[in-house]
Amino acid sequence: MDELVKMQKIDLDGAHDLAISSLVFLSQDGELLSRFLALTGITSDQIRIAAQEPGFLAGVLQFYLAHEPTLLRYCTETGTDPALFQQALNLLPGGRQEAY
């Protein structure tokens, strides 16, 4: 008997929480943090300020979505459905990419 997989949904508050949790997760891993800082061009002391900017949290989710091993590691360690990352990205400022 096939089991139906129920797709989880996320709202704007959940998207924000996921992005913050993802940021905390990468900040606790020196290698991930170094890669994130190198890709974003910010320094570790600028993260708090940058996190207040529209689009920054979308960038955090994009960081995970761009590197599947990092995404899967986070999801495995936290019990998060990986599909929520794309849903969350679409809800956050700067995250939705319109097709032209």
Secondary structure by P-SEA (a helix, b strand, c coil): cbbbbbbbbbcaaaaaaaaaaaaaaaaacaaaaaaaaaaacccccaaaaaaaccaaaaaaaaaaaacaaaaaaaaaaccccaaaaaaaaaaccccccccc
